[in-house]
């Protein structure tokens, strides 16, 4: 069953509940889009385009989905509006699958290596980055893994303190230095300690200052170079944390981060309080980076491993 088997037990209810606002919003808009129509025609497709764009799927991804549905309508001649949900579900799942296949995501217990699995976590302040790290640490620990945290966001004293609080709460060691010290040095220390103590997973928190992109780029580059001195394969993963409730703003952040460093996976948080869940589809498609985790609430177990089929089912059920 592997480390993440327990992510999926009874998680469907949390997913359904977490996507409730998005689902209601999408369904209301869809109902208006097909009102009085029995077949999918140009009018319905125009309305559908608007539904997807206003549901934060993003323009480019929306056009891709519409084009696929147009091809389907042209091929099948008659497509009834009652089939639209199912068609949307299929096309969006196919889109997410393409991204997944293009960049498959290893999990910590799938590599078969004895060295720690290193996750470098990036994202601007306020998106739930440290909380995501804490919840992941808890879940890894629940799965019997030995976890180390590295407080490499040395720019803000609050960030180090927050990570230490999570470390105490979860019962995992946090490696830190003075505020303002070199983040790469913290990453180096963390990996050395983790390696020496036989850790399975290492999570490194980094500063999220996007307004100074050159500085951030150099900092992340240096952290990666220093890590490789301890573990040549590190980091195994660069996880970008985004706040789903900010919709298109999250998409802009994602693009900016992708420009300064190579992102390999995404965590999209705070989906339970928003109708902007469509952003998950657009960001994944446009960045060509798979969504790995979604945040659906405050609880430790409300951070879930993303399952595209279940996600799309919850959205269009």
C-alpha positions in Angstrom: 0.0 0.0 0.0 3.0 2.3 0.3 3.4 5.5 2.3 0.3 7.1 0.9 -2.2 4.3 1.1 -3.9 6.0 4.1 -4.4 9.2 2.2 -7.4 7.7 0.4 -9.5 6.1 3.2 -12.8 7.9 3.5 -11.3 10.8 1.8 -14.0 11.1 -0.8 -16.4 12.8 1.7 -13.7 15.4 2.5 -13.1 15.9 -1.2 -16.8 16.3 -2.0 -17.3 18.7 0.9 -14.1 20.6 0.1 -15.2 21.2 -3.5 -18.8 22.0 -2.6 -18.5 25.7 -3.3 -16.8 25.2 -6.7 -19.2 22.5 -7.7 -22.3 24.6 -6.8 -20.9 27.6 -8.7 -20.0 25.5 -11.8 -23.4 23.7 -11.8 -25.4 27.0 -11.5 -23.4 28.4 -14.4 -23.8 25.3 -16.5 -27.5 25.2 -15.9 -27.8 28.7 -17.2 -25.5 27.9 -20.2 -27.7 25.1 -21.4 -31.1 26.6 -20.4 -33.7 25.8 -23.0 -31.3 23.9 -25.2 -31.5 20.2 -25.9 -28.4 19.8 -28.1 -24.9 21.2 -27.8 -24.6 23.9 -30.5 -22.4 27.0 -31.0 -24.4 29.0 -28.5 -24.0 26.3 -25.8 -20.3 26.1 -26.6 -19.9 29.9 -26.3 -21.7 29.8 -23.0 -19.6 26.9 -21.8 -16.5 28.8 -22.6 -17.6 31.6 -20.3 -18.5 29.1 -17.6 -15.0 27.6 -17.6 -13.2 31.0 -17.8 -15.3 32.4 -14.9 -14.7 29.3 -12.9 -10.9 30.1 -13.0 -9.9 27.3 -15.4 -8.0 29.9 -17.3 -8.4 31.1 -20.9 -5.8 28.8 -22.6 -7.0 25.6 -20.9 -10.6 26.6 -21.5 -10.0 27.0 -25.2 -8.3 23.6 -25.3 -11.3 21.9 -23.6 -13.8 23.7 -25.9 -11.9 22.6 -28.9 -12.0 19.0 -27.8 -15.7 19.2 -27.2 -16.2 20.8 -30.6 -14.4 17.9 -32.2 -16.6 15.5 -30.4 -19.8 17.3 -31.5 -18.6 17.4 -35.1 -17.8 13.7 -34.9 -21.0 12.5 -33.2 -23.3 15.0 -35.0 -25.8 15.1 -32.2 -24.7 15.6 -28.6 -27.5 16.3 -26.1 -26.9 18.9 -23.4 -27.6 16.3 -20.7 -24.4 14.6 -21.8 -22.3 17.7 -21.2 -21.4 16.9 -17.6 -20.0 13.5 -18.5 -18.1 14.9 -21.5 -16.6 17.7 -19.4 -15.5 15.2 -16.8 -13.9 12.9 -19.5 -12.1 15.8 -21.3 -10.7 17.4 -18.1 -9.6 14.1 -16.7 -7.8 13.3 -20.0 -6.1 16.7 -19.8 -4.9 16.2 -16.3 -3.7 12.7 -17.2 -1.5 14.1 -20.0 0.3 16.3 -17.6 0.7 13.4 -15.1 2.2 11.2 -17.8 4.5 13.9 -19.1 6.1 14.2 -15.6 5.4 11.2 -13.4 5.7 11.8 -9.7 7.8 9.5 -7.6 6.8 9.0 -4.0 9.3 8.6 -1.1 8.8 4.8 -0.8 8.9 4.2 -4.6 12.5 5.0 -5.2 14.0 2.0 -3.5 17.0 4.2 -2.3 18.3 4.3 1.2 19.1 8.0 1.2 16.5 10.4 2.4 13.9 11.7 0.0 14.3 15.5 -0.2 11.5 17.9 -0.9 12.3 21.5 -1.4 9.2 23.6 -0.7 8.7 26.9 -2.4 5.8 29.5 -2.5 5.1 33.0 -1.5 4.3 33.9 2.2 0.7 33.4 3.2 -0.3 30.6 0.9 -0.1 27.9 3.6 3.5 26.8 2.8 4.6 26.1 6.4 1.3 24.6 7.3 1.5 22.3 4.3 5.0 21.2 5.4 3.7 20.5 8.9 0.8 18.4 7.6 3.0 16.5 5.2 5.5 15.8 8.1 2.6 14.5 10.2 1.4 12.2 7.4 4.8 10.9 6.6 5.3 10.2 10.3 2.0 8.4 10.6 3.2 6.2 7.8 6.2 5.2 9.9 8.7 7.5 8.2 11.6 9.3 10.0 11.2 13.0 9.0 13.5 16.0 9.3 12.5 19.6 8.7 14.9 22.4 7.6 14.0 26.0 8.4 15.7 27.7 5.4 13.3 30.6 5.3 15.7 32.6 7.4 14.4 35.9 6.1 11.4 36.0 8.6 11.8 35.1 12.2 8.1 34.1 12.2 8.7 31.5 9.6 11.4 29.8 11.6 9.2 29.9 14.8 6.2 28.6 12.9 8.2 25.7 11.6 9.5 24.9 15.0 6.0 24.9 16.4 5.0 22.4 13.8 8.1 20.3 14.5 7.1 20.1 18.2 3.4 19.4 17.4 4.3 16.6 15.0 7.3 15.3 17.0 10.0 15.7 14.3 13.3 17.5 14.5 13.8 20.9 13.0 17.2 22.1 11.9 17.6 25.9 12.1 20.1 28.7 12.5 20.1 32.4 13.4 17.6 34.6 11.6 19.3 36.1 8.6 21.8 33.3 8.2 22.5 31.7 4.8 19.5 29.5 3.7 21.9 27.2 1.8 23.8 26.6 5.0 20.6 25.6 6.8 19.8 23.2 3.9 23.3 21.7 4.1 23.0 21.2 7.9 19.6 19.7 7.5 20.7 17.1 4.9 23.8 16.2 6.9 21.8 15.6 10.1 19.1 13.7 8.2 21.6 11.5 6.4 23.6 10.8 9.6 20.4 9.9 11.5 18.9 7.7 8.8 15.9 9.9 8.0 13.5 8.8 5.3 12.1 12.2 4.3 13.4 15.7 4.5 11.2 18.8 4.0 13.0 22.2 3.5 11.1 25.4 3.9 12.3 28.4 1.8 11.6 32.1 1.6 8.9 33.3 -0.7 9.9 36.7 -1.9 8.8 37.0 -5.4 9.2 40.8 -5.7 13.0 40.1 -5.7 13.0 37.4 -8.4 16.8 37.5 -9.1 17.5 37.2 -5.4 15.1 34.3 -5.1 16.5 32.6 -8.2 20.0 32.8 -6.9 19.0 31.6 -3.4 17.2 28.5 -4.7 20.0 27.7 -7.1 22.6 27.9 -4.3 20.4 25.8 -2.0 20.2 23.1 -4.7 23.9 23.2 -5.3 24.8 22.9 -1.7 22.3 20.0 -1.2 24.0 18.0 -4.0 27.3 18.1 -2.0 25.5 16.0 0.7 23.2 14.0 -1.5 24.0 14.1 -5.3 20.3 13.4 -6.2 18.8 16.1 -4.1 16.3 17.6 -4.2 14.0 14.8 -5.3 11.1 17.2 -5.6 10.5 20.9 -5.8 7.0 21.4 -4.5 5.3 24.7 -5.2 2.5 25.6 -2.7 -0.3 27.8 -4.0 -3.4 29.3 -2.4 -6.3 28.0 -4.5 -8.7 30.7 -3.2 -6.7 33.4 -5.0 -7.7 31.9 -8.4 -5.9 33.5 -11.3 -3.5 35.2 -8.9 -2.3 31.7 -7.9 -1.8 31.0 -11.6 0.4 34.2 -12.0 2.5 33.1 -9.0 2.9 29.7 -10.5 4.2 31.1 -13.7 6.6 33.4 -11.9 8.0 30.6 -9.8 8.4 28.3 -12.8 10.4 31.1 -14.4 13.0 31.2 -11.5 13.3 27.5 -10.7 12.3 24.1 -11.9 9.0 23.1 -10.3 8.2 19.3 -10.2 5.0 19.2 -8.3 2.2 21.4 -6.9 0.2 21.6 -3.7 -3.0 23.7 -4.0 -4.3 24.7 -0.6 -7.5 26.4 0.8 -9.9 24.9 -1.8 -12.6 24.3 0.8 -13.4 27.9 1.3 -13.6 29.0 -2.3 -15.5 28.5 -5.6 -12.2 28.8 -7.5 -11.4 25.1 -7.6 -11.2 25.2 -11.4 -7.8 26.8 -11.0 -6.4 23.3 -10.2 -7.2 22.3 -13.8 -5.7 25.4 -15.5 -2.5 25.6 -13.5 -1.7 21.9 -14.0 -2.3 22.1 -17.7 -0.5 25.4 -18.4 2.6 24.7 -16.3 2.7 21.0 -17.4 3.4 20.2 -13.7 1.2 17.7 -11.9 -0.9 18.7 -8.9 0.3 16.3 -6.1 -1.6 17.5 -3.1 -4.7 19.5 -2.4 -5.7 21.2 0.8 -9.4 20.8 1.8 -9.6 22.0 5.4 -7.8 22.7 8.6 -7.3 19.2 9.8 -4.0 17.3 9.5 -5.7 14.7 7.2 -7.4 17.4 5.1 -4.3 17.6 2.9 -4.8 14.9 0.4 -2.9 13.2 -2.3 -4.5 14.5 -5.5 -6.5 11.9 -7.5 -7.5 13.5 -10.8 -10.4 11.0 -11.4 -11.9 11.5 -7.9 -11.4 15.3 -8.2 -13.2 15.5 -11.6 -15.9 13.1 -10.3 -16.5 15.3 -7.3 -16.7 18.4 -9.5 -19.1 17.0 -12.1 -21.1 14.4 -10.2 
